[in-house]
Amino acid sequence: MKEAKDVLRIVGMILLGLFVFMVAAPLVMKLAGITYGIITGLIFLAILLIKVAVVLAIGYLILVGIRALLR
């Protein structure tokens, strides 16, 4: 009888695991999609910030060069 309880316990765990997997898998995939979108947006913002910094640095160098020529 003890073996039957152990087998039922194992079968119950397997069924519970399958149920959780079937319910949680779509949620995880949706969360992964949202996370992918957030990461893509953050990368886009980082690239935009780098472009702005480069433009400001070039503008500053031009301004300093003009100032040096005028002295």
N, C-alpha and C positions, 0 to 999 in steps of 0.2 A: 504493500500500500504506500510505503514511503517513496518508492520509485515512481509510482503513478503521480503523486503530488509533485515530485521534482519535474517530471515530464510536463505536467500541466503548467507548472510555473514557468518553465522554459518556453513552452508554446505561447503562453500568455505574454511573456516578455517580447517574443518575436512579433506577435501580432500588434502589440502596443507600439513597438518600434516602427513597424510598417505604417501604422496609422499616423504616427507622429511625422514620419518622413513624407507621407502623401499629403498631409495638411501643411507642413512647414516648408516643403520644397517650393511651392509657388510663392510663398511669402518671402523666402530667402532670395529667390530670383528677382522678385520685384524690388526688394531692398538693394540687391546688387545693381540693378538698373538705375535706381535713384542715386546710389553711391557713385556709379560711373558718371552720371550726369553732373553731380557736384564736383567730382575730381576734374572733369573736363572743364567745367566753368572756372575752377580755381587755376588751372593751368593757363586758360585763356587770359584771366586777369593778371597772372604773373608775367606772361609774355607782353601784355599791354603795358604793364608797369615798367618793364625793361626797355621797351621802345620809347616810352616817355622819358625815362632817365637818360637814354642815349641822345635823344633830341635836345634835352636840356644841357647835357654836357657839351655837345657840339656848339650849341648857341653860346654857352659860357666861354668856350675856347675862342670862338670868333670874336666875342666882345672883348676879351682880354687881349687878343692879338691886335685889334683895332686900337685899343687904348695904348698898347705898347708902341704902335707905329706913330701915334699922335704925340707922344712925348718926345 
